[in-house]
Each structure stands twice: as C-alpha cells, then as structure tokens.
Amino acid sequence: MILALALACIDNSFTKPGDGDGPLRDSAVDDCPPSLPNCDSAPPEDTQDSDVIVDPKTCGDEYTPGGSLSLVDECYVEVSTGTFTPVVEWKKSSWTTDSSSNNIMMMPAVASLNDDDGDGDIDTDDNPDIIVVTYGGTGTLRAISGKDGTSLWDVTGQSLQGQGAVAVGDIDGDGLVEIIACTSSAVKAFENDGTLKWTSGSISGHLVGTSDAPAIADMDGDGDPEIIVGRAILDNNGTILGTGSYGMGTTSNVGTTSFAVDLDGDGDQEVVVGNALYNRDGSAQWSNGESDGYVGVGDMDGDGEPDIVVTGDAKVRIQDRYGNVICRNTISGANSSAGGPPTIADFDGDGEAEFGVAATSTYTVFESDCSQLWQKATQDASSGNTGSAVFDFEGDGIAEVVYADETRIWVLAGPDGSVKLESTDHTNATWTEYAVIADIDNDDTAEIVVPNTGSQTGITVIGDADSSWRAGRKIWNQHAYSITNVEDDGSIPKTPDANWKTYNNFRSGDLTAGSGGAWPDLVVQVTAVCEDECDRGRFFVTLQVGNQGHTDVTDPIEVLLYAVTPDGTKQIASTIITSTIASGELLEGVSVEISGIDDWVIYDLLATVDEIEAHEECDEDNNLATWGWNVCQG
C-alpha cells in the first residue's frame, strides 16, 4: 500500500522528543527534526504543490479558489497496433545426448541461465533460455538457447517424469535460478548449469506421479521460497514442511497444477487446489466438499477480491476466496475426464475477466458468470486436458488465445474465437502442456514456444515476420504462471503484488490491458494550515484535490487526513468529494476543522486521496501529500 510505504519512511526520518515529554520544539531551530529545517518559521508559499497562492494563516470559512493542473502525458496513450504475420523462426527436433529422448509433453519454461553478454553476471541483459524435460523413456532435463535452439546442457539418469513440467526461480538467493522437477514420488532441484542440488524425501500420495507441475512461492515472506507440488509443501532445501488432506489441484485424469498466492491478504501465501486452501504446514484454512480440479486465480466479478477458477472432468466453476461457489457450468462436447487448466484474461476487451478451457474437441471461453461466450472446434481426443495461454500480440487491448492441440497450433481471436493462425507445424499426444509466449531472443517482440511429440518432435518457435508484436517478458517460469509470481531476474518476491489487482490475468503474458487509452490521475494537496486557535485545542486544514489525467472523475472519492505523532500516525479526519473532478482541474479548497488535540505533539500532516484505489488511475503512487511542518508546536 502506498500509504504504508510513505509512513514508514516518515516515521524513520523524524527525530522524536526524548522521554515523551514536552513539545517537539521550544524556540530554537536546533530542536526541529532534521528533516524539517526552519520549522519555527511559516512555510514559504513556493513550497506548496499548488500554483494557487493562499495565506497560510487562513482559517475556517476563508475561500480557497480552484485552478488548473498540467496534464500528465503518461495518462493518455494512443492505440498503436502491430500486424499479425506469424512465421516459424526456428525448430529443434533432435539432440545428440540421449537422442531417443526428443518428445516434449510439458510447458516449456523460459529464463536466463548463462552469461551471454560476458559482463560477469546473469541478468535480463542476457539472452533467455528454454528449459524442458524430453522423453523417450524416462525424462531428460535439457536447456537450449532461446535465440536459436543451441543445446546448453543435458541431464540424464535422474528418473524425472517424462511428461512432468518444471518450475524455475532463484530459491537460494544466490542471484541464479534453480530448476525444480519431479520424479514419480519426489522433487529434485538443479542448479542453473544442470548440477543436481538436492532430492527431497518421498511425497508419494500427494502428487499424481505423471504430468505434475511444481510451483515456487515465498509463502511466509522470509526470503526463502517454498516449493509446491500437488498438496505437498517443501522448503528451499527439499525438506517437507507439510502435506494437505484434500485436493491436489488435479482431476480424474493426470497432473497437478497447484500453486501458492495470498488470497486472504494477510501477507502469507496459501496453496490453492480445487477444493481446499492450505497453509504452509499443510493445514487447511478451508475445504468445501467440492471435487478437486485444475485451478487459476483472478478477480472474476470485479469486486477487487480474488476468485478461484476450477476446471476439469467436463465441468467449470468459480469460487470466492473462502471456497463458496459463485457459479458453475459444464463444458459442452467434453468427455467425462476432459477439461484442461484454466486461462484467465479479458478475452473480449469489455474490461471484465473471462476464462478459457480446452477439452476433448473444443476450446471454450466462459464469462464471469460461467455462461459460455464462445466455443471453437479443436482436436484433443487423446487427453482433453491441455492448457493454453493468452497474449495481446497487436496491442489493441484484446487478448488472443494460443492453443496447441494434437495436430494444430491455433491463435484465436479473444472476442469470438475466429481463427488468426492455424498451423500444422506441430503434433502432440497431449497431457497438460501448453505453448508459452515470451521474448526468448531479446528482440523486444514476443515469440510463441510450442512443445511437440510424435511425427514432429522438440520445439517450434513462432514469431512475427514484421517484428511488430508487443514485447513479452523474458521469463515464464512455471505452469501456474502469473506475472507477479516471479521477478524479471528469476528471483521470487517475498510479498508479490496481487496479480488480479494489477493485471487480472492468469497464464497470460500481457503486461498491460492494452497499449492505448486515457486515464484520470488524482492528486491531493495540503494547501494551508491555520494554527491561530491551537491554544484552544483546534486548528484548520485546507485540502485541495485535483486531476492531472485525461479523463474526468465522476464518482465520489475519499480524502483522509493523518497526523504524524510520537505514538505513530493517526487518522484525524476524512471527507468525501462528490463533485466531478474534470481533467486538468484543481478543485477549490475544503476546510477541515481538527479539534481535541490540546496535548498532541504533531510532527506533520499527511493527506491521501483514493487510498483504497477504488478508481483506476494511470499513476497510483502519487496519491499522498505532506504539509512538511510541525503543527501547533509554537
């Protein structure tokens, strides 16, 4: 929260009076806090944010006129759309090491593994790499360059799931990513060069044993990430911390897709499965008696709170963060075990989240009330459990679906499922894998990375012939991927931002909802403080609210006023602005009387506007203002 960060800085920078007695200052300037020089004198007029000059001694009903504000250029972005001219950039279908192992039935992971530019470190300046498990018999862990498919290293003989996914992230804080993969009953971690780091104890019974997808998250925010596989939770050394008693994030078919996220906003992350929510020790916060399933998280009803999308066994449903079912539906045309992991995005550009699911012979997009938006015929009779991803390639604010079935790579238009690409440069026998979208060659445009088995093997990479697609991230680190679950350098955030608040997508590479648009930008000013009646236990504060953005704000907004005191920061007033705040307008001042502060020591005043972020703005980080002076201490 912006306020919390700002207050933390302020509390640390002020010198507080010793032993809690006496006002902050008497008459000497030396008694002022070092961050508030010259606090014995009134603040000069040119220190105020507003260009409206007011008398700092104005009290009560004195009128403070409004004015105008310069508009912020970043609050208006013209729509700039690219073309859609897909072309195969390269393929890799064979390897020298363990040559019979060349099928890929897992989501390819993307991250930088080596120092391509020779500057002595591995970071976002280096070329991304692709990490996969191939199979012929048991799985072979491989890394190849994202630029051209050149092999980097191969790891054999580790009994890895041939169709299991990997998760990639820096689990030990050494600045390098590690790779997490599963055997049929345990978890293994590998260094960025393929060296085995550790092997866990058995988690048999808590994962399926084939097509399992691990996930990484710092569940308790201590800087040491945890690993989640099914309903098992391990620390970053492979020690089992706990196991759940209900679902594993799977269906009656194969593969687990569980992951961790802070659903309840308490600062700790929980493991999400289809019918339960687990704490770090495996205990259940809740279970709802529903069937398990593949899972994704987004704000599906626009209330600012996360919801859980559950798919599988020919059914879909949405649950709130407490496990209460909001809606449910069936996947028409799906066999009884079909329905892959969900993908969440604004498919049709209406500003609301929808979700997509692949099944036996269809790809279906559902609205936030579980009603069907559209359905497209596809072919996946072998499993009916494939995943999918979305990306706004052209930057028009509308997501495209990227889906690979048994015989085709599809790119489908988000609003109606119309075909934008139908490519036969792909075959796969299919489990829960899907193609990912990332900038794998450092050209500032995204590519599609497609896994293959059967008559076509290895990896197919598709890019744009005109190099006009929007830039994707250079990392896609796990099956249950959301943008905020991993940093660009592969580090795992201690307290990740809520993806549903910032991006509201899941298994999507879109960094923005669209490349164009106009937004408001609310700001607040503490324009004047009158201390004439401090000896009577009250003072007056004049607040002004403005809009630096390119669209009007018509809904009511809340302004909060805080006092910074030796005992912490305390809210002392609030007011609601009900009038429209036009683009570029600074409203006339609102005078707020503060009373009952006879014995208060007030270091400073803070004001916030739209603190709860009820209005979508182009800049959410400039909604706080300070007065910058002591109040009633003279």
BAGU-708263 format. One record per residue (C-alpha): x, y, z; residue in three letters. Coordinates in steps of 0.001 Angstrom, whole numbers, plus 500000, padded with zeros to 6 digits. Example, Ala and Ser with C-alpha at 12.3 -4.5 7.8 and 13.67 -1.06 7.14 Angstrom:
% residues 2
512300495500507800ala 513670498940507140ser 
END
This chain:
% residues 634
500000500000500000met 501330503425499042ile 500357504956502391leu 502112502297504432ala 505328502748502497leu 505237506504502823ala 504500506442506520leu 507306504001507151ala 509737506407505554cys 508392509341507531ile 508457507544510865asp 512091506625510316asn 513190510104509299ser 511764512188512141phe 513633512800515409thr 511114512265518204lys 511259514032521595pro 513048512172524360gly 511165510571527233asp 507857511568525662gly 507656514960527445asp 507469518474526082gly 506602519724522609pro 508827518949519666leu 510354522405519725arg 510539525410522038asp 512057528343520243ser 515395527092518955ala 515726525881515400val 518115523160516608asp 515177521411518327asp 513450520861514981cys 513529517434513379pro 516445517324510912pro 514061516523508053ser 512064519720508768leu 514537522618508651pro 513365526080509741asn 510266524686511380cys 509991527799513579asp 509007529880510585ser 505893529591508490ala 506306527539505309pro 507174529687502300pro 504472529919499700glu 506602528397496962asp 506904525083498864thr 503266524267498190gln 502310521910495360asp 499598524239494031ser 500280527280491908asp 497336528931493707val 498830531332496291ile 496956531316499609val 497546532850503027asp 498894530067505305pro 497012531717508214lys 493609531405506523thr 491071529816508859cys 487584528440508882gly 485404529584506026asp 488020531515504089glu 487601530674500393tyr 490487528967498571thr 489912529111494816pro 490453526208492497gly 492662526298489471gly 494103524231486709ser 496731521495486592leu 499025520443483813ser 498043517117482308leu 500367514154482630val 501341512762479235asp 501515509200480582glu 497766509276481266cys 496991509245477565tyr 498437506666475212val 497395506403471605glu 496486502927470446val 499360501557468425ser 498620498218466829thr 501002495890465117gly 500379493386462377thr 499803489676462753phe 502090487890460323thr 503255484734462120pro 506223482771460803val 508250479840462103val 511554481315463339glu 513258478017464193trp 512708474413465179lys 514717471977467241lys 513664468366466850ser 516703466327467948ser 519585466163470423trp 522931464393470361thr 522828463371474025thr 520181460720474703asp 518959461102471124ser 515923458841471561ser 514534461335474067ser 513126464096471871asn 509415464340472698asn 508172467253474822ile 504820466930476538met 505265469741479061met 505042473530479188met 508467474918478161pro 509904477188480855ala 511805480381479952val 514575482066481993ala 518180483217481586ser 520682480530482607leu 524088481782481462asn 526176484906480893asp 525622485530477188asp 526956489089477108asp 530123488343479072gly 529638491052481694asp 530178488678484595gly 526598488222485712asp 523390486561484559ile 520527489015484297asp 517873490384481955thr 520567491643479575asp 521413488033478752asp 519505486002476237asn 516653483934477685pro 516891480149477537asp 514313477371477312ile 514189474572479886ile 512322471359479084val 512048467711480015val 512140465462476961thr 511238461813476939tyr 511713458598475062gly 511858456513478203gly 512307458467481444thr 512707462218481349gly 515855464068480297thr 516265467611481593leu 517569469947478879arg 518387473617478373ala 518624475286474985ile 519220478849473845ser 516109480875473102gly 517896482597470241lys 518410479572468012asp 517867476335469965gly 521550475612470562thr 521929472999473307ser 523390474317476570leu 523366471151478682trp 521548467846479197asp 520880465888482397val 520122462188482138thr 519613459378484630gly 517538461326487178gln 514292459328486733ser 512311462505486057leu 508693462396484969gln 508876462260481186gly 505747464375480878gln 506237466435484036gly 506666470210483995ala 509425472232485640val 509445475409487706ala 512311477897487557val 513349480517490112gly 516124481624492462asp 515323479567495555ile 518560480187497492asp 519206483890496921gly 522456483432495002asp 521259485511492051gly 520948482441489810leu 517823480474489037val 517348476868490019glu 515166474305488242ile 512585472200490072ile 511421468904488537ala 509595465845489804cys 510096462118489804thr 507068459897490288ser 507350460304494071ser 509835463070494924ala 511134466509493984val 514587467403492665lys 516311470770492403ala 519029471530489850phe 521425474461489573glu 521351476759486549asn 524028474581484896asp 522087471346485431gly 524003470163488518thr 521796468276490963leu 521285470421494081lys 519090468181496234trp 516473465430496227thr 513519465515498584ser 512027462712500587gly 509005460878499259ser 505792462801498679ile 504030459750497244ser 500275460087497571gly 500428463860497421his 501108464139493675leu 499791462186490707val 503175460854489583gly 502923461944485964thr 502454465393484392ser 502876467059487778asp 503714470773487626ala 505707472243490539pro 505383475874491619ala 507602478237493622ile 506491480915496108ala 507853482576499246asp 504837481614501308met 505904483277504568asp 507875486182503083gly 511150485276504801asp 513284485337501655gly 513490481543501413asp 510945480349498852pro 508869477215499221glu 508148474590496550ile 504609473338495990ile 503806470064494230val 500237468813494444gly 499339469074498114arg 502937468836499356ala 504873471901500541ile 508684471801500765leu 511269474327501856asp 514079475500499598asn 516318472641500784asn 513788469959499896gly 512546469322503434thr 508851468509503540ile 507053471169505590leu 503542469778505333gly 501014467943503238thr 497335468661502735gly 494435466289503260ser 492091467267500438tyr 492698468108496770gly 495976468273494846met 494942470621492036gly 494145467749489685thr 491254465910488041thr 490363462269487378ser 492884462386484549asn 496520463413485222val 498831466113486552gly 498740468584489432thr 498737472367488926thr 498538473726492476ser 500325476945493422phe 500557479489496228ala 499120483007496428val 497988485338499217asp 494232485003498898leu 493257486486502257asp 495623489485502228gly 497365488601505489asp 500868488715503984gly 501285484926503887asp 500565482873500804gln 498332479828500735glu 498308476775498459val 495334476741496106val 493771473471494992val 490312472799493617gly 488518472151496878asn 490736473495499666ala 493181476175500725leu 496319475057502601tyr 498625476882504962asn 502400476449504779arg 502240473480507180asp 499574471725505116gly 496686472511507451ser 493523473574505682ala 492130477074506022gln 489000475664504440trp 487697472792502369ser 484360472957500621asn 483479469355499761gly 483603470036496017glu 485545467962493520ser 489206468807493000asp 490369470332489718gly 492900472443487873tyr 492993475990489213val 493645479624488354gly 493049482887490256val 491613486221489087gly 489075488854490061asp 486172487415488127met 483355489618489451asp 485158492974489603gly 484925493376493390asp 488680493707493899gly 488891490317495619glu 490434487140494175pro 488304484283492926asp 489323480706492120ile 488504479191488733val 488302475382488887val 488170473217485752thr 488219469530484855gly 486041466448484428asp 483849468287481894ala 482922470980484413lys 483882474522485348val 483092476639488378arg 484152479846490092ile 484653480006493862gln 485333483027496016asp 488417483104498211arg 486532481369501010tyr 485553478420498798gly 481931479456498258asn 480778478520494765val 479725481575492751ile 478694479799489557cys 479190476545487678arg 478652475064484221asn 479531472088482064thr 481877472047479082ile 479675471105476149ser 481106468367473959gly 483682467246476527ala 484103463669477667asn 483785462960481371ser 487509463385482195ser 488250466353479910ala 488918469987480712gly 492390471464480993gly 493896474104483302pro 492123477467483030pro 493489480639481442thr 492141483991482666ile 492119487256480695ala 489901489949479245asp 489232487962476081phe 486694490307474511asp 488000493737475574gly 484998494581477762asp 487113495324480835gly 485996492163482638glu 487784488858483101ala 486766485688481281glu 488391482248481340phe 489265479722478658gly 489374475920478857val 490470473279476360ala 488671469935476236ala 488194466876474015thr 487168468575470799ser 486648472205471747thr 488192475304473181tyr 485610477249475200thr 485669480722476723val 483318481358479649phe 482062484659481029glu 482485485619484677ser 479055484142485455asp 480132480791483940cys 477976481274480852ser 479580480398477540gln 480989483267475486leu 482158481174472522trp 483409477740471567gln 485796476630468824lys 486182473118467403ala 489632471602468058thr 491131468110468357gln 492378466641471634asp 490803463220471997ala 493990461771473493ser 493709463606476822ser 491378466585476623gly 493474468174479372asn 495772470567477558thr 496389474062478829gly 496533477349476940ser 497946480870477185ala 496847484319476049val 498644487377474725phe 497673490658473076asp 500048490409470115phe 498956493527468269glu 498444495802471259gly 494780496529470567asp 493695495714474112gly 492156492371473167ile 493813489069474041ala 494429486256471596glu 494287482603472669val 497339480474471926val 496406476800471982tyr 498168473704470671ala 496037470572470302asp 497050467220468781glu 497621468484465229thr 497482472285465123arg 498837475455466665ile 495875477786466979trp 495762481510467609val 492143482505468163leu 490670485997468456ala 489552486647472022gly 486100488151471326pro 484689485364469159asp 487247482609468589gly 487793483433464933ser 490977481867463580val 494041484105463276lys 496509481232462908leu 496045477551462095glu 499490475989461719ser 500377472358461097thr 503946472878462347asp 503040470858465417his 501886467486466688thr 501439466267470256asn 499871463342472088ala 498929465873474849thr 498591465909478619trp 498511469247480457thr 501173471071478416glu 500704474381476632tyr 502661476818474469ala 504121479869476221val 504676483418474989ile 507889485276475857ala 510665487321474287asp 513129484446474011ile 515701486141471727asp 515979489672473163asn 514429491356470112asp 511733493169472123asp 508922491211470498thr 507243488089471796ala 507569484597470388glu 505397481506470819ile 507261478441472126val 505428475223471235val 506209471687472546pro 505906468720470166asn 505667464929470261thr 505026462304467600gly 505696462996463935ser 507094466387464933gln 509300466494467998thr 511114469040470130gly 510347472754469992ile 508736475014467380thr 509211478781467771val 506818481163466006ile 507411484917465742gly 506156487860463715asp 507597488405460234ala 507233492168460688asp 508656492206464244ser 505611494200465333ser 504266492032468133trp 504358493557471568arg 507316492774473775ala 506708489888476114gly 508611489202479307arg 511859487281479136lys 510663484775481700ile 507787482280482030trp 508778480216484991asn 506024477735485861gln 502801476109484699his 500693478100487195ala 502178481342485900tyr 501035484839486715ser 503084487935486021ile 503703488878489649thr 504737485425490911asn 508314485915489638val 510601488893489050glu 512240489562485696asp 515590488267487000asp 514076484994488241gly 514014485977491906ser 510904485094493877ile 509199488094495545pro 508776487970499317lys 505405489730499110thr 504248489651495495pro 501748492170494224asp 498248490791493811ala 498169489873490132asn 494366490209489999trp 494633493864491035lys 497367494843488593thr 496828492598485567tyr 493864490341486381asn 495053487503484214asn 496484484021484660phe 498656482038482246arg 498912485284480314ser 501953487247479201gly 500163490581478842asp 501885493284480868leu 499095495783480181thr 495438495503479362ala 496130497294476084gly 498587499701474583ser 496232502633474366gly 493749504508476477gly 493106507508478717ala 493044507573482497trp 492497510029485366pro 495270510850487849asp 494090512056491243leu 496332514194493450val 495821515929496782val 497464518984498357gln 497626520244501943val 497279523859500835thr 497114525673504169ala 497108525069507918val 495763527708510320cys 497184527488513842glu 495583530659515252asp 493408528638517655glu 495887525948518708cys 495688527257522286asp 492005526336522203arg 492807522777521085gly 491924523109517434arg 493330524039514053phe 492103524177510464phe 493465522409507385val 492690523358503791thr 492804520430501374leu 492588520566497592gln 492051517672495225val 492909517710491544gly 493011515539488452asn 496139515516486282gln 494745512817483997gly 492977512882480671his 489527511684481782thr 487079513144484300asp 486406511549487696val 482662511486488279thr 482300509074491196asp 482785510174494815pro 486278509923496246ile 487528509853499829glu 490249512105501224val 491881511073504511leu 493996513258506789leu 496607511857509189tyr 498764513314511955ala 502310512054512475val 502826511867516266thr 505334510314518683pro 502862507448519068asp 502586506767515366gly 500493508036512522thr 496822508570513359lys 493861509320511136gln 492280512572512281ile 489753513416509563ala 488079512216506386ser 485948513903503780thr 484124512752500668ile 484412514717497422ile 481195514261495473thr 481621516818492704ser 483031515858489319thr 486769516490489007ile 487365517374485396ala 490552516565483557ser 493137519216484451gly 491050520698487292glu 492180521600490811leu 489073521898492994leu 488545524765495396glu 489814524165498905gly 487930522179501501val 488467523395505063ser 488597520723507751val 488452521575511446glu 490570519416513764ile 489780519644517469ser 490610517862520709gly 494371517997520153ile 495320520084523227asp 498130517764524334asp 499137516365520950trp 502636516586519526val 502169516714515764ile 505274516385513634tyr 503492516623510304asp 500225516140508445leu 499599513652505634leu 496703513560503222ala 495716510756500869thr 493178510619498076val 491594507368496877asp 493714505405499316glu 491822502172498639ile 492397502571494877glu 488712502485494032ala 489447504457490861his 491759503143488154glu 494428505785487573glu 497472505997485358cys 499617506575488467asp 498628505066491810glu 501848506201493502asp 501182509957493748asn 498048509970495918asn 499764511200499091leu 500847514707500140ala 502539516064503258thr 502361519502504888trp 506054519339505792gly 505882521302509066trp 505047520870512717asn 501518521822513716val 500520523626516913cys 504000523373518396gln 504847527103518520gly 
END
